[in-house]
Amino acid sequence: MKDHWGNVKRTFSTLAYLVKRMDPDGIEIRFTNARLSTKARSKDRDGLLALFESVLPKGRSDIALSLGTRILRAYEPKPYKNPNKLSSLLRKPKWGVNVYVLTDGVWGEGDAWLDGVVEPIKYLLSKGMALNEMGIQFIQFGDDKEGTRRLTMLDNELTKHGVAK
């Protein structure tokens, strides 16, 4: 990712501009291939972009740990604000998450990472999240053949791994 860092920053800047009004509590950003796992949340795109200056990508990220465990597994439905009102108790909890993964798809050897991504998706679905309430978009940088194969697998083959479309 180090070779693509300028393009990653420009892509994030564009995405943040487009989605900033859609997320009332701000945009959350996580860097999973830096020396330390870094995260921040803000409504200020410029502040998040400044964070790029302090982060230098190193090595390969563990997509199962970062996306599967730290992001998806940690996501739970948010209850409505007034749980004492009968109308709030009868309504379904608030769901909805959109995750944009800016990646080259190079996550280590083999496909051991796949279960670490698929199982948390299945967990959220089992808790009542509908497929239209969850979005995971992978944006690839570079043309690594193995990375492309992995992203194609995530895009087209999740039904083979028990995730209904």
Rosetta silent file (secondary structure, phi, psi, omega in degrees, C-alpha in Angstrom):
SEQUENCE: MKDHWGNVKRTFSTLAYLVKRMDPDGIEIRFTNARLSTKARSKDRDGLLALFESVLPKGRSDIALSLGTRILRAYEPKPYKNPNKLSSLLRKPKWGVNVYVLTDGVWGEGDAWLDGVVEPIKYLLSKGMALNEMGIQFIQFGDDKEGTRRLTMLDNELTKHGVAK
SCORE:     score description
SCORE:     0.000 S_00000001
   1 L     0.000  -22.984 -178.648    0.000    0.000    0.000 S_00000001
   2 H   -55.252  -40.718 -179.507    2.959    2.273    0.524 S_00000001
   3 H   -67.274  -20.163 -175.175    3.327    2.694   -3.264 S_00000001
   4 H  -107.123    5.327 -169.037   -0.343    3.714   -3.547 S_00000001
   5 H   -56.771  -39.624  177.983   -0.552    5.996   -0.495 S_00000001
   6 H   -62.286  -42.696  177.392   -1.073    9.232   -2.481 S_00000001
   7 H   -67.588  -36.322  177.598   -3.956    7.665   -4.409 S_00000001
   8 H   -62.257  -45.375 -179.274   -5.425    6.231   -1.196 S_00000001
   9 H   -62.625  -44.432  178.847   -5.403    9.693    0.383 S_00000001
  10 H   -64.035  -40.427  179.373   -7.065   11.309   -2.659 S_00000001
  11 H   -65.299  -44.536  177.550   -9.705    8.569   -2.774 S_00000001
  12 H   -60.427  -42.927 -179.876  -10.440    8.940    0.933 S_00000001
  13 H   -57.776  -43.887  179.076  -10.726   12.710    0.529 S_00000001
  14 H   -66.549  -46.730  178.949  -13.306   12.280   -2.223 S_00000001
  15 H   -61.043  -44.147 -178.946  -15.287    9.630   -0.331 S_00000001
  16 H   -61.743  -39.183  177.864  -15.255   11.691    2.861 S_00000001
  17 H   -62.945  -40.364 -176.630  -16.573   14.704    0.968 S_00000001
  18 H   -73.467  -34.928 -173.415  -19.404   12.626   -0.493 S_00000001
  19 H  -102.741   -6.819 -172.490  -20.499   10.845    2.699 S_00000001
  20 L   -58.725  -32.555 -179.718  -19.826   13.400    5.440 S_00000001
  21 L   -80.862  -14.062 -177.508  -23.416   14.653    5.482 S_00000001
  22 L   -87.148  -15.276 -175.296  -24.808   11.119    5.616 S_00000001
  23 L  -114.822  100.713 -173.320  -23.153   10.153    8.895 S_00000001
  24 L   -63.606  -26.347  179.562  -24.502   12.214   11.806 S_00000001
  25 L   -98.744   10.054  176.343  -21.812   11.131   14.272 S_00000001
  26 L    98.493  166.805 -179.995  -18.952   11.670   11.838 S_00000001
  27 E   -88.308  133.960  175.559  -16.764    9.565    9.623 S_00000001
  28 E  -103.131  135.489  178.692  -14.644    6.942   11.283 S_00000001
  29 E  -125.114  140.613  177.412  -11.309    6.104    9.744 S_00000001
  30 E  -133.628  137.121  174.943   -9.018    3.215   10.627 S_00000001
  31 E  -108.919  116.954 -174.548   -5.534    2.469    9.429 S_00000001
  32 L  -106.107   -6.231 -179.541   -4.833   -1.229    9.704 S_00000001
  33 L  -114.789   18.734  175.950   -1.486   -1.510    7.968 S_00000001
  34 E   -91.770  171.182 -179.239    0.386    1.100    9.966 S_00000001
  35 L   -53.912  -44.678  175.296    2.813    0.325   12.761 S_00000001
  36 L  -117.858  147.634  176.966   -0.021    0.778   15.276 S_00000001
  37 L   -70.136  115.487 -174.342   -3.705    0.340   14.558 S_00000001
  38 E  -110.551  138.380  175.547   -4.871    3.956   14.312 S_00000001
  39 E  -145.708  153.034  178.434   -8.463    5.174   14.340 S_00000001
  40 E  -154.826  156.746  176.045  -10.286    8.486   14.529 S_00000001
  41 E  -133.819  136.004  179.903  -13.821    9.857   14.115 S_00000001
  42 E  -163.625  154.893  170.459  -14.705   13.346   12.993 S_00000001
  43 L   -90.049   -8.974 -177.777  -17.164   15.404   11.016 S_00000001
  44 L   -95.779  105.416 -179.163  -14.172   17.425    9.810 S_00000001
  45 H   -60.485  -39.297 -177.668  -12.714   15.843    6.688 S_00000001
  46 H   -63.242  -37.464  177.308   -9.606   18.027    6.823 S_00000001
  47 H   -63.821  -39.861  178.099   -8.759   16.776   10.302 S_00000001
  48 H   -69.224  -37.265  177.652   -8.980   13.181    9.125 S_00000001
  49 H   -64.557  -34.895  178.051   -6.865   13.958    6.082 S_00000001
  50 H   -62.549  -29.532  178.564   -4.198   15.417    8.370 S_00000001
  51 H   -62.615  -31.462  177.576   -4.022   12.029   10.048 S_00000001
  52 H   -57.197  -32.267 -178.490   -2.737   10.592    6.763 S_00000001
  53 H   -68.046  -25.727 -177.766    0.416   12.643    7.224 S_00000001
  54 H   -94.768   -6.039 -176.419    1.219   10.864   10.487 S_00000001
  55 L  -109.624  127.193  175.046    0.537    7.339    9.237 S_00000001
  56 L  -118.324  119.449 -178.918    3.020    5.395    7.151 S_00000001
  57 E   -65.365  138.483  179.217    1.838    2.039    5.868 S_00000001
  58 L  -140.137  132.685  173.959    4.101   -0.856    6.796 S_00000001
  59 L    65.052 -158.464 -178.802    3.825   -4.522    5.944 S_00000001
  60 L  -106.209  145.971  177.043    0.598   -6.381    5.411 S_00000001
  61 L   -89.044  158.298  175.091   -2.608   -5.896    7.308 S_00000001
  62 L   -99.175   95.409 -173.602   -4.559   -8.722    8.868 S_00000001
  63 H   -63.604  -33.250  178.551   -7.945   -8.222    7.187 S_00000001
  64 H   -64.884  -43.049  178.952   -9.636  -10.856    9.370 S_00000001
  65 H   -71.086  -48.932 -174.468   -8.546   -9.058   12.541 S_00000001
  66 H   -71.141  -53.522 -178.726   -9.080   -5.504   11.317 S_00000001
  67 H   -80.497  -48.755 -175.525  -12.315   -5.840    9.327 S_00000001
  68 H   -67.043  -54.941 -173.842  -13.717   -9.018   10.842 S_00000001
  69 H   -85.876  -53.757 -172.444  -12.958   -8.579   14.533 S_00000001
  70 H   -74.096  -28.635 -176.931  -12.306   -4.896   15.167 S_00000001
  71 H  -104.777  -63.752 -173.477  -14.964   -3.464   12.876 S_00000001
  72 H   -70.441  -45.783 -179.169  -17.749   -5.936   12.057 S_00000001
  73 H   -63.617  -29.453 -178.787  -17.723   -8.031   15.261 S_00000001
  74 L   -81.573  -10.733 -176.371  -17.775   -4.873   17.352 S_00000001
  75 L   -82.161  127.538  178.718  -20.803   -3.497   15.514 S_00000001
  76 L  -132.136  157.322  177.827  -24.092   -3.890   17.366 S_00000001
  77 L   -64.151  145.596  177.967  -27.541   -2.395   16.769 S_00000001
  78 E   -99.122  125.386  179.792  -28.118    0.985   18.357 S_00000001
  79 L   -69.827  158.541  175.630  -31.362    1.271   20.344 S_00000001
  80 L   -65.294  156.621 -170.862  -33.729    4.137   19.752 S_00000001
  81 L   -62.886  -34.807 -176.744  -33.124    7.156   21.988 S_00000001
  82 L  -114.215   90.017 -177.020  -36.176    6.812   24.240 S_00000001
  83 L   -72.746   -7.397 -179.408  -36.493    3.180   25.362 S_00000001
  84 L   -83.744  -22.264  179.514  -39.351    4.081   27.759 S_00000001
  85 L   -77.530  135.687 -178.976  -41.828    4.947   25.021 S_00000001
  86 H   -58.816  -38.801 -179.350  -43.905    2.016   23.838 S_00000001
  87 H   -63.214  -34.407  177.924  -43.450    3.035   20.190 S_00000001
  88 H   -70.554  -37.112 -179.007  -39.668    2.863   20.647 S_00000001
  89 H   -68.434  -30.409 -177.870  -39.853   -0.567   22.255 S_00000001
  90 H   -82.437  -18.695 -177.999  -41.892   -1.967   19.384 S_00000001
  91 L   -83.802  152.073  177.183  -39.581   -0.702   16.669 S_00000001
  92 L   -66.130  142.489  176.154  -36.617   -2.607   15.371 S_00000001
  93 L   -57.539  153.018 -179.778  -33.218   -1.384   16.645 S_00000001
  94 E   -73.351  125.591  176.709  -31.384    1.038   14.359 S_00000001
  95 L  -119.340  172.930  170.767  -28.938   -0.680   12.062 S_00000001
  96 L   134.217  120.643  177.433  -26.781    0.458    9.273 S_00000001
  97 E  -149.586  136.065  172.879  -23.130    0.460    8.513 S_00000001
  98 E  -123.598  124.296 -178.751  -21.140    1.238    5.400 S_00000001
  99 E  -118.864  127.151  175.212  -17.499    0.268    5.368 S_00000001
 100 E  -109.190  119.159 -178.821  -15.121    1.337    2.621 S_00000001
 101 E  -106.064  111.426  178.654  -11.945   -0.740    2.560 S_00000001
 102 E   -93.567  112.676 -167.197   -9.134    0.927    0.634 S_00000001
 103 E  -151.058  162.711  169.012   -6.757   -1.943   -0.085 S_00000001
 104 L  -100.134   -6.811  179.646   -4.423   -3.683   -2.470 S_00000001
 105 L    81.396    4.620 -179.400   -5.875   -7.045   -1.393 S_00000001
 106 L   -95.136  102.366 -172.660   -2.476   -8.303   -0.227 S_00000001
 107 L  -120.804   11.647 -176.349   -3.191   -9.700    3.249 S_00000001
 108 L   118.456 -174.298 -176.207   -0.752  -12.554    3.719 S_00000001
 109 L   -83.212  149.318  172.317   -0.534  -16.094    2.448 S_00000001
 110 L    68.908 -165.522 -177.722   -3.468  -18.359    1.609 S_00000001
 111 L  -117.544   23.251  179.969   -7.158  -17.851    2.290 S_00000001
 112 L   -61.355  -25.549  179.971   -7.203  -18.236    6.086 S_00000001
 113 H   -65.856  -24.466 -171.380   -8.452  -14.628    6.294 S_00000001
 114 H   -58.926  -48.452  179.266  -11.748  -15.527    4.575 S_00000001
 115 H   -60.658  -35.211  179.738  -13.491  -17.036    7.611 S_00000001
 116 H   -66.210  -19.798  176.338  -12.437  -14.022    9.673 S_00000001
 117 H   -97.237  -42.086 -175.697  -14.396  -11.773    7.306 S_00000001
 118 H   -70.575  -43.106 -176.462  -17.336  -14.064    6.474 S_00000001
 119 H   -60.760  -43.618  176.477  -18.182  -15.209   10.022 S_00000001
 120 H   -63.837  -32.770  175.905  -18.772  -11.680   11.402 S_00000001
 121 H   -64.416  -46.053  178.358  -21.059  -10.937    8.424 S_00000001
 122 H   -63.356  -36.523  177.027  -23.040  -14.092    9.191 S_00000001
 123 H   -60.706  -48.654 -179.440  -23.126  -13.120   12.879 S_00000001
 124 H   -62.679  -39.638  177.536  -24.651   -9.707   12.098 S_00000001
 125 H   -64.328  -38.663  178.990  -27.211  -11.304    9.806 S_00000001
 126 H   -67.596  -23.387  177.965  -28.115  -13.792   12.561 S_00000001
 127 L   -85.873    1.342  175.417  -28.717  -10.841   14.922 S_00000001
 128 L   107.186   -0.526  177.852  -31.317   -9.444   12.544 S_00000001
 129 L   -71.598  132.249  177.140  -29.332   -7.105   10.334 S_00000001
 130 L   -85.893  154.103 -179.953  -30.665   -7.160    6.788 S_00000001
 131 H   -57.973  -31.957 -179.645  -28.282   -7.268    3.848 S_00000001
 132 H   -79.041    0.297  176.884  -29.494   -3.845    2.744 S_00000001
 133 H  -101.905    1.986 -178.538  -28.446   -2.427    6.133 S_00000001
 134 E  -134.044  131.996  176.751  -24.804   -3.379    5.672 S_00000001
 135 E  -135.175  128.065  175.382  -22.438   -2.311    2.950 S_00000001
 136 E  -125.890  114.698 -178.890  -18.812   -3.279    2.541 S_00000001
 137 E  -112.499  124.350  176.878  -17.106   -1.771   -0.463 S_00000001
 138 E  -100.199  126.778  178.483  -13.582   -2.811   -1.371 S_00000001
 139 E  -115.528  115.003 -173.807  -11.639   -0.306   -3.447 S_00000001
 140 E   -90.519  139.201  173.395   -8.505   -1.830   -4.919 S_00000001
 141 L  -115.439  136.137 -177.421   -5.235   -0.034   -5.490 S_00000001
 142 L    83.665 -175.136 -177.000   -2.670   -1.575   -7.786 S_00000001
 143 L  -133.746   36.547  177.234   -3.077   -4.691   -9.864 S_00000001
 144 L   -60.567  124.599 -175.287   -1.783   -7.496   -7.668 S_00000001
 145 H   -62.910  -41.235  178.751   -3.258  -10.692   -9.165 S_00000001
 146 H   -67.143  -40.073  176.446   -3.758  -12.391   -5.785 S_00000001
 147 H   -61.466  -43.011  178.031   -5.336   -9.230   -4.402 S_00000001
 148 H   -63.315  -41.408  178.354   -7.703   -9.061   -7.369 S_00000001
 149 H   -60.722  -44.438 -178.888   -8.632  -12.740   -6.900 S_00000001
 150 H   -64.858  -43.631 -179.458   -9.436  -12.156   -3.228 S_00000001
 151 H   -68.742  -34.526  174.890  -11.546   -9.084   -3.882 S_00000001
 152 H   -64.638  -40.397  177.827  -13.399  -10.877   -6.668 S_00000001
 153 H   -59.892  -46.334  179.920  -14.080  -13.720   -4.221 S_00000001
 154 H   -66.609  -32.327 -178.090  -15.536  -11.270   -1.682 S_00000001
 155 H   -79.094  -37.059 -169.884  -17.581   -9.533   -4.355 S_00000001
 156 H  -116.098  -13.118 -169.497  -18.964  -12.557   -6.183 S_00000001
 157 L  -122.484   17.163 -179.020  -18.630  -15.691   -4.069 S_00000001
 158 H   -65.409  -28.469  177.805  -19.978  -14.989   -0.574 S_00000001
 159 H   -63.159  -30.210  177.102  -23.002  -17.190   -1.226 S_00000001
 160 H   -67.347  -16.618 -177.123  -20.583  -20.134   -1.530 S_00000001
 161 H  -112.074   19.629  172.941  -19.539  -19.350    2.047 S_00000001
 162 L    89.018   10.660  177.350  -23.046  -19.163    3.524 S_00000001
 163 L  -103.060  113.477 -179.369  -23.844  -15.471    3.100 S_00000001
 164 L   -71.141  145.654  176.465  -27.181  -15.032    1.316 S_00000001
 165 L   -98.304    0.000    0.000  -27.468  -12.243   -1.237 S_00000001
